[in-house]
């Protein structure tokens, strides 16, 4: 008996057409913990800075240190852990989250807090590289967008509940107690994952999915990486090429799989996150100073944004399961439209409505990006592809916060939203140009990427 003989083949955990809801909810809890750990310093900045004897800007740098740690480490660590069982990796990562949070709570100096943020950043990168690919292993392919939406819903909930509750605890009991409480929650979620996650052998899946094409269709080679089922050339909304038809419909085709397309998604992700966090990192002073909303109601305004974002994430699978192109068009329109209204410093009621529109759009975007990534990534490179996506995501977060700070100091708050609009327009133009090229390739009967 080998070391993996007790594991079920990938895909066996979910009967055809059914979602493994218990496992997906547990994964959502883990994304909730991960995002709360990443974002909590923004809510506790006013408590952490005086206690540690540093400026607010220094506490803000904890976000950049965290994000850039993820960028640097996620791909190599994911590669090193590629043969370990996915459920075990997730449990270990949540345990490291708990250890890092306890370390932050107990750290007597700012320098040691930075060290604990680096530790949690190392775990964060591996977590996001694995969690999406693991979701794709336990969910039916035809319901992948719904499964990803549920998993990522925990991240949206972190903005709605995690950071506000952590801030409340920090104000009531001290910021160290907030991180201590988060550590306890992380341990509880780690235990939950150990109990509920299906034991899926991702390595056996790679071998099983590549074997049929070697026997049944030895003469067909359309990509450098073999398709997991018999490859066929078929027209899709993404173009023509090596695709994998949906097992549910028999006619539904998915985009060709290649690392070139993974790279396109990662670049698009970086661009969108650059725009998002250049603006959202400084939304509080913008809303107070430019819009004129009082500081006393700021928390409720941001809570509304978080609710809208969470709603968008949860509805993505329902609305765009079979219409991802339409989903991207609507998402870009909502994000651009909402921020365009804010850029003109509208009346309070219109500004709040614009924030909600922006939040819904931003809620749609991550599941659409993540689902598309999983569909275009060669199956045996999904973990590495997810790591590259995580790096692009966090590089965008860190760079956005830095660029937004430069704009704030050099030009003023009024230029942050226009910067967002320019970068989002560039991202949309790049995405649209790729889609147009693929449509033309379909007409010519050739493949792109």
Long-range contacts (C-beta under 8 A, 24 or more apart in sequence): 4-85, 4-201, 4-203, 4-204, 6-199, 7-85, 7-199, 7-200, 7-201, 7-204, 8-198, 8-199, 8-200, 8-201, 9-200, 9-201, 9-204, 9-205, 9-208, 10-137, 10-138, 10-200, 10-201, 10-202, 10-204, 10-205, 11-137, 11-138, 11-140, 11-200, 11-205, 12-198, 12-200, 13-137, 13-138, 13-198, 13-200, 14-138, 14-139, 14-140, 16-140, 16-247, 16-248, 17-140, 17-142, 17-143, 17-248, 18-140, 19-139, 19-140, 19-143, 19-146, 19-147, 19-150, 20-138, 20-139, 20-198, 21-150, 22-196, 23-138, 23-196, 23-197, 23-198, 24-135, 24-138, 24-139, 24-147, 24-150, 24-151, 25-150, 26-189, 26-192, 26-193, 26-196, 26-197, 27-90, 27-131, 27-134, 27-135, 27-150, 27-151, 27-154, 27-193, 27-197, 28-150, 28-151, 28-152, 28-153, 28-154, 28-157, 29-154, 29-189, 29-192, 30-90, 30-94, 30-127, 30-131, 30-154, 30-189, 30-193, 31-131, 31-151, 31-152, 31-153, 31-154, 31-155, 31-158, 32-154, 32-155, 32-157, 32-158, 32-161, 32-162, 33-94, 33-97, 33-154, 33-158, 33-162, 33-182, 33-185, 33-186, 33-189, 34-97, 34-124, 34-127, 34-128, 34-155, 34-158, 35-154, 35-155, 35-158, 35-159, 35-162, 36-158, 36-162, 36-163, 36-166, 36-182, 37-97, 37-100, 37-101, 37-120, 37-124, 37-182, 37-186, 38-63, 38-66, 38-67, 38-120, 38-124, 39-63, 39-158, 39-159, 39-162, 39-163, 40-162, 40-163, 40-166, 40-167, 40-178, 40-179, 40-182, 42-163, 42-281, 43-163, 43-164, 43-166, 43-167, 43-170, 44-166, 44-167, 44-170, 44-175, 44-178, 47-170, 47-171, 47-174, 47-175, 48-113, 48-175, 51-175, 52-109, 52-110, 52-113, 53-110, 54-110, 57-405, 58-110, 60-281, 60-401, 60-405, 62-113, 62-114, 62-117, 63-281, 63-397, 63-398, 63-401, 64-398, 64-401, 64-402, 65-114, 65-117, 65-118, 65-121, 66-117, 66-118, 66-120, 66-121, 66-124, 67-121, 67-394, 67-395, 67-397, 67-398, 67-401, 68-121, 68-394, 68-395, 68-398, 69-117, 69-118, 69-121, 69-122, 69-124, 69-125, 70-121, 70-122, 70-124, 70-125, 70-128, 70-390, 70-391, 70-394, 71-125, 71-391, 71-394, 71-395, 71-398, 73-121, 73-122, 73-125, 73-126, 74-125, 74-126, 74-128, 74-129, 74-387, 74-390, 74-391, 74-394, 75-129, 75-384, 75-387, 75-388, 75-391, 77-122, 77-125, 77-126, 77-387, 78-125, 78-126, 78-129, 78-130, 78-383, 78-384, 78-386, 78-387, 79-384, 79-387, 81-126, 81-130, 82-383, 82-384, 83-203, 85-199, 85-200, 85-201, 85-202, 86-130, 86-133, 86-134, 86-137, 86-200, 86-202, 87-134, 87-193, 87-194, 87-197, 87-198, 87-199, 87-200, 89-126, 89-130, 90-127, 90-130, 90-131, 90-134, 90-193, 90-197, 91-190, 91-193, 91-194, 91-197, 93-123, 93-124, 93-126, 93-127, 93-130, 94-127, 94-186, 94-187, 94-189, 94-190, 94-193, 95-186, 95-187, 95-190, 96-120, 96-122, 96-123, 97-123, 97-124, 97-127, 97-183, 97-186, 98-183, 98-184, 98-186, 98-187, 98-190, 99-183, 101-179, 101-180, 101-182, 101-183, 101-186, 102-179, 102-180, 102-183, 104-176, 104-179, 105-176, 105-177, 105-179, 105-180, 105-183, 106-176, 124-394, 125-387, 125-390, 125-391, 125-394, 126-387, 128-386, 128-389, 128-390, 128-393, 129-383, 129-384, 129-386, 129-387, 129-389, 129-390, 130-383, 130-386, 132-370, 132-373, 132-374, 132-386, 132-389, 133-202, 133-374, 133-382, 133-383, 133-385, 133-386, 134-197, 134-200, 134-202, 136-374, 136-382, 137-200, 137-202, 137-205, 138-197, 138-198, 138-200, 140-247, 140-248, 141-244, 141-246, 141-247, 141-248, 142-246, 142-247, 142-248, 142-249, 142-252, 143-317, 143-321, 144-371, 144-374, 144-375, 145-316, 145-317, 145-320, 145-321, 145-324, 145-367, 145-368, 145-371, 146-317, 146-318, 146-321, 147-317, 148-316, 148-317, 148-367, 148-370, 148-371, 148-374, 149-313, 149-314, 149-315, 149-316, 149-317, 149-318, 149-367, 150-314, 150-317, 152-313, 152-366, 152-367, 152-370, 153-310, 153-313, 153-314, 155-313, 155-366, 156-306, 156-309, 156-310, 156-312, 156-313, 156-314, 156-363, 157-310, 159-305, 159-306, 159-309, 159-310, 160-303, 160-306, 160-307, 160-309, 160-310, 161-306, 164-299, 164-302, 164-303, 164-306, 167-299, 202-383, 205-379, 206-379, 206-380, 209-379, 210-380, 222-256, 222-447, 223-256, 223-257, 223-258, 223-378, 224-258, 225-257, 225-258, 225-259, 225-378, 225-380, 225-381, 227-257, 228-379, 228-380, 233-447, 235-442, 236-442, 237-324, 237-325, 238-376, 238-435, 238-438, 239-437, 239-438, 239-439, 239-441, 239-442, 239-447, 239-448, 239-449, 240-438, 240-441, 240-442, 240-445, 240-446, 240-447, 241-447, 241-448, 241-449, 242-447, 252-322, 254-375, 255-372, 255-375, 255-376, 256-376, 256-447, 256-449, 257-375, 257-376, 257-377, 257-378, 257-379, 258-376, 258-378, 258-449, 259-377, 259-378, 259-381, 259-385, 260-449, 261-376, 261-377, 261-449, 262-373, 262-376, 262-377, 262-381, 262-385, 262-388, 262-389, 263-388, 264-434, 264-449, 265-369, 265-372, 265-373, 265-376, 265-389, 266-373, 266-388, 266-389, 266-391, 266-392, 267-392, 267-430, 268-369, 268-427, 268-430, 268-431, 269-369, 269-389, 269-392, 269-393, 269-396, 270-392, 270-393, 270-395, 270-396, 270-399, 271-396, 271-423, 271-424, 271-426, 271-427, 271-430, 272-365, 272-369, 272-396, 272-424, 272-427, 273-392, 273-393, 273-394, 273-395, 273-396, 273-397, 273-400, 274-396, 274-399, 274-400, 274-403, 274-423, 275-400, 275-419, 275-420, 275-423, 275-424, 275-427, 276-362, 276-396, 276-400, 276-420, 277-396, 277-397, 277-398, 277-399, 277-400, 277-401, 277-404, 278-400, 278-401, 278-403, 278-404, 278-407, 278-416, 278-419, 278-420, 278-423, 279-339, 279-400, 279-404, 279-416, 279-417, 279-419, 279-420, 281-400, 281-401, 281-404, 281-405, 282-404, 282-405, 282-408, 282-413, 282-416, 285-408, 285-413, 286-342, 286-413, 286-416, 286-417, 287-351, 287-355, 289-413, 290-345, 290-413, 290-414, 291-342, 291-345, 291-346, 291-348, 291-351, 292-348, 293-348, 293-351, 293-352, 301-352, 301-355, 304-352, 304-355, 304-356, 304-359, 305-355, 305-356, 305-358, 305-359, 306-359, 307-359, 308-355, 308-356, 308-357, 308-358, 308-359, 308-360, 308-363, 309-359, 309-360, 309-362, 309-363, 310-363, 311-360, 311-363, 312-359, 312-360, 312-361, 312-362, 312-363, 312-364, 313-363, 313-364, 313-366, 313-367, 314-363, 315-363, 315-364, 316-363, 316-364, 316-367, 316-368, 317-367, 320-364, 320-368, 324-368, 324-371, 324-372, 325-435, 327-364, 327-368, 328-368, 328-431, 330-361, 330-364, 331-361, 331-364, 331-365, 331-368, 332-361, 332-424, 332-427, 332-428, 332-431, 333-361, 334-358, 334-360, 334-361, 334-364, 335-361, 335-362, 335-365, 335-424, 336-421, 336-424, 336-425, 336-428, 339-417, 339-420, 339-421, 339-424, 340-417, 340-421, 342-417, 343-417, 343-418, 343-420, 343-421, 345-414, 376-449
